[in-house]
C-alpha cells in the first residue's frame, strides 16, 4: 500500500515536471518573439529618426535661403 502511494506521487511529480518544462519552453519562445519585435521596432524608429533629420535639414535650408519677391505693377 505504501508503494502504491509512492508510485502515485511519483507520477504526479513527473506530470508536474513535464508541465513546468512546457511552460518554460513557451516562455522562452515568447521572449524570443518579443526580442525580435523589439529589434524590428528599434530599426523602424531609427529609420524615422533619419527621415525627421532629413526633413528638418530641408526646412532649415529653406529658412536660410533668401527669397525674392516680385512686384508686378
Buried (B, 14 or more C-beta within 10 A) or exposed (E): EEEEEEEEEEEEEEEEEEEEEEEEEEEEEEEEEEEEEEEEEEEEEEEEEEEEEEEEEEEEEEEEEEEEEEEEE
